[in-house]
Amino acid sequence: MNMKSANSYDNIKCNIEQQQFVDPGECDDPFQIVMEKAGNHGRFQLIYNLIFVSALAMAGAMMYMNIILALNIPEHWCTVPGREKTNFTLAEWRRLTLPTHKDNRDTETYSSCEMFDANFTEIDDWQNWNLTSAQTKVTGCRYGWSYDQTWYEKTIPTQENWICAKDLFVTNVFVVARITEVVGSFLLGQMGDIFGRRFVYYISVIFCSIGRLASIMTTSSYIWFLIFSGLAALAINSLFQSPQIIGMEISRERDRSTIAIYQSFGWSIGTTLMPLLFWWLRDWQPFMWCTTIPTALILLFSKYVIESPRWLISKQRFADAIIQFKKIAKINGRTFTMSEKELIQIFSTAHAETTYGIASLFSGWRLARNTIIMGFSWCVVAVSYFTLVLFSSRMAGNPFLNFLLQSIVEIPAYMVGKYLGDTYGRRFTNCISFLISFLTCIPVIILATDVQYEHVIMGLAAFIKFLNAVTFFTASLQGMEIYPTCMRQTGIALGTILANAIGIVAPYLVYLGTTVDIRSPYYILGTLFLFGAIGAAFLPETLHKKLPDTMEEARQFGKQEKFFSLPKAPLKVTAESKRVGADAVRDDAATKKLNQTKYAP
């Protein structure tokens, strides 16, 4: 490449030093011109997205969510000896031996943790036995518990008796997982921007796989089970984030939502297949092995793991970026001939910025506002997602179909999210989705206590889950497009940190809904949805905008945007026409000057 071609790149670069009042999202992206030489929409991108964005998301989703089904607690009651000496049915025996209490729907049901204080094995004459005298005192389950095996042969709580006095054991597992996710997102998110996306990817796969496999073998020791469950959750978010960020940074602008679809579909397929697998196996141990091992097998495809050249350039590691460009070009059937010196010349205005971790995301009013709103949006999505998923597996009926229904609605939701996000913008889609979710909570609250509306409630809950998936898709995409390259993974990690910190309340919301009042979770979720809709309206639109590379670009992002506006697609022009256009601008200026009256013949 000669100096003339280098200068042609200079004509289309956005120099922030010269255009401080121009919205950087409207500028041309010099990185994309370089990326085109290696191929930004070729065989490499297809292979990478299928393996590390879609397949890894499918395997990771099964590994991440399998613990929810494995920790399910089926209906249970005190085991009371003596029925074998009678001809009573199970229902009759439970009526004689178990007290009743009101459940979360204010309906009378048999106790799960208490029995009448009597020795039923010594009763010979049941017809003359005085029920009233025996049924005045109750006691805890003296002889263990019996479990409904309609859907499960065995789960972890039924094997270890994590019920009654230990009924918070399951809730605490989810809470510990949320806490370690916060810690892991904080550490690994910043490590991704400091040491690279690829480094964090390897750490994530190894930690998640070892943690989940070890937890399978340590259920007999609750403390060790908690430790390894926490280890599995420590790196789970970066397992999804790092590959997706790389995929977006090496692809065309118009492919960003498609890459998000790759991951979203992978996630949904994994969470859809998972309950069917447990329904078939009926035992938690083979189910956990089958849904954990595939994540570790992704390591076999390390040949295609690259570091993001965009991130390398932001760190001024131009020689390493050339190596990655050549890897991509080779699989795309191209030859990348650009030298390190030429790359430095193109990005001569790019300087390695000094950042201060998460604190840098609050440098400047506009960036701080965007960060706060994105963080709150992720909080709402996370709390509602985990509450709905956990709650669905605790509701009456087939737990596998309940979970399946919650998962399968995500697939069309992602398609709707992609269409709306690519047509009307990310901001509009998020805002409307939050608002409709709020309105849907109202009939759920009204009907939830009536058993005859069980199927209606499940349908409405699935619809809220549908809307939640739409919001999750566009909010995740929007977050990756708002933050600069040098802080992109840190920004995504901050959203995850906040989401998981607030997400700690989700298991307790479920506990409240299943033990106190079934409407309780929806009161809280409805309120969050309303505030989420208001906040999302104030985010900048990211559709058709250049990814910001520097902190200054991120601070100016959306500055010239009108509040009541929809995004407009840019004109489709080639790199060659851009160069011609730059020359045409100069020629047009000369022509305009010559057309002035004083130059008339």
Secondary structure, DSSP 8 states (H G I E B T S, - for coil): --HHHHHHHHHH---TTT-TTS-GGGS--HHHHHHHHH-SSSHHHHHHIIIIIIIHHHHHHHHHHHHHHHT----EEE--TTGGGS---HHHHHHHH--EEE-TTS-EEE-SSEEESS-GGG---SSS--HHHHTT-EEE-SS-EEE--SS-SB-HHHHHT--GGGTHHHHHHHHHHHHHHHHHHHHHHHHHHHT-HHHHHHHHHHHHHHHHHHHHT-TTSHHHHHHHHHHHHHTHHHHHHHHHHHHHHTS-GGGHHHHHHHHHHHHHHHHHHHHHHHHHH-BHHHHHHHHHHHHHHGGGGGGG----HHHHHHTT-HHHHHHHHHHHHHHTT------HHHHHHHTTT-------GGGGGGSSHHHHHHHHHHHHHHHHHHHHHHHHHHHHHHSSS-HHHHHHHHHHTHHHHHHHHHHHHHHT-HHHHHHHHHHHHHHHHHHHHHHTT-GGGHHHHHHHHHHHHHHHHHHHHHHHHHHHHHS-GGGHHHHHHHHHHHHHHHHTHHHHHHHHHHHT-TTHHHHHHHHHHHHHHHHHTTS---TT-----SHHHHHHTTTT--SS----------HHHHHHHHHHHHHHHHHHHHTSGGG--
